[in-house]
Amino acid sequence: MNDWEERAARRAENRERRAQERVASALARTEQRAVDREAASRLREEARTARRTEEEQRRATLVEEREARPRRRQSTGALARTGEQRVERDTRHYATDRDPERIRTLAARGATPEALAAVFGVPVAEIAAVLAEV
């Protein structure tokens, strides 16, 4: 073999060696990426599980709070705000103002003397007398 052929053989060997190193390096990178993907996938799954658990706990807490609140559709107004039932007042003994001007105003608005007498608890004749005083 001459010098030129030896150099050509060495170059070919070096080329082959570098090609094998590149293949080995590519395989190592591929395997490392697979390991990294698996680890990232595992971390994502753990985070997803943690979020799901946290969300279930939050929902359970919200349901408990919602059940503890007074029902809105069943009661309205003061009962919904305070939770106390309204007491009906006994107004049987309240005195109604029998102001003659008020009686005339109500009659002008269309109230009949019979209705005014029933409201004020007086005889119809008294209402008629007040209306006649005009």
C-alpha positions in Angstrom: 0.0 0.0 0.0 1.2 3.4 -0.8 0.9 6.5 1.3 -2.1 7.8 -0.6 -4.1 4.6 -0.1 -3.2 4.6 3.6 -4.5 8.1 4.1 -7.7 7.2 2.1 -8.2 4.2 4.4 -7.7 6.3 7.5 -10.1 8.9 6.3 -12.6 6.2 5.5 -12.2 4.8 9.0 -12.5 8.2 10.6 -15.6 8.9 8.5 -17.1 5.5 9.6 -16.2 6.2 13.2 -17.8 9.7 13.1 -20.9 8.3 11.5 -21.2 5.7 14.2 -20.7 8.4 16.9 -23.5 10.5 15.3 -25.8 7.5 15.3 -25.0 6.7 18.9 -25.5 10.3 19.9 -28.8 10.5 18.0 -30.0 7.3 19.8 -28.9 8.7 23.2 -30.8 11.9 22.5 -33.9 10.0 21.4 -33.8 7.8 24.6 -33.3 10.9 26.8 -36.2 12.7 25.1 -38.4 9.6 25.7 -37.3 9.6 29.4 -38.0 13.3 29.7 -41.4 13.0 28.0 -42.4 10.2 30.4 -41.3 12.3 33.4 -43.3 15.3 32.1 -46.3 13.1 31.5 -46.1 11.7 35.0 -45.9 15.2 36.4 -48.8 16.4 34.4 -50.9 13.5 35.5 -50.0 14.1 39.2 -51.0 17.8 38.8 -54.2 16.8 37.0 -55.1 14.4 39.9 -54.3 17.1 42.5 -56.5 19.7 40.7 -59.3 17.2 40.4 -59.1 16.4 44.1 -59.0 20.1 45.0 -62.0 20.8 42.8 -64.0 18.0 44.4 -63.2 19.4 47.8 -64.2 22.9 46.7 -67.5 21.6 45.3 -68.2 19.7 48.5 -67.6 22.9 50.5 -69.8 24.9 48.2 -72.6 22.3 48.4 -72.4 22.4 52.2 -72.5 26.2 52.2 -75.4 26.3 49.8 -77.4 23.8 51.9 -76.7 25.9 55.1 -78.1 29.1 53.5 -81.8 29.8 53.8 -83.8 28.9 50.8 -84.4 31.9 48.5 -87.2 30.6 46.5 -89.2 29.4 49.5 -89.2 32.8 51.2 -88.8 36.4 50.1 -88.4 39.8 51.6 -87.8 40.2 55.3 -88.1 36.5 55.9 -85.2 35.7 53.5 -83.0 38.4 55.1 -83.7 37.9 58.8 -85.1 34.3 58.9 -88.0 35.5 61.2 -91.6 35.1 60.4 -93.6 38.4 60.1 -96.1 38.9 62.9 -99.6 40.1 61.8 -100.7 43.1 64.0 -104.0 43.2 65.7 -105.5 46.4 64.3 -109.1 45.9 65.6 -108.8 48.7 68.2 -106.8 51.2 66.2 -108.6 54.6 65.9 -109.1 55.8 62.4 -108.8 59.5 61.7 -112.3 60.7 61.0 -111.2 64.1 59.6 -114.1 65.6 57.6 -111.7 66.8 54.9 -110.3 63.3 54.5 -113.9 61.9 54.2 -114.7 64.5 51.5 -111.4 63.7 49.6 -112.2 59.9 49.7 -115.8 60.6 48.5 -114.5 62.8 45.7 -112.2 59.9 44.6 -115.3 57.7 44.2 -115.8 56.1 47.7 -119.5 55.6 48.5 -121.0 56.8 51.8 -121.7 53.1 52.7 -118.1 52.1 52.1 -116.8 55.1 54.1 -119.2 54.3 56.9 -118.0 50.7 57.0 -114.3 51.8 57.0 -114.6 54.5 59.7 -117.1 52.4 61.7 -119.7 55.1 61.9 -123.4 55.2 60.8 -124.0 56.2 57.1 -126.1 59.2 58.3 -122.9 60.7 59.9 -120.9 60.3 56.7 -123.9 61.8 54.8 -123.9 64.8 57.2 -120.2 65.3 56.8 -120.5 65.2 53.0 -123.5 67.6 53.1 -121.5 70.2 55.1 -119.5 71.3 52.0 
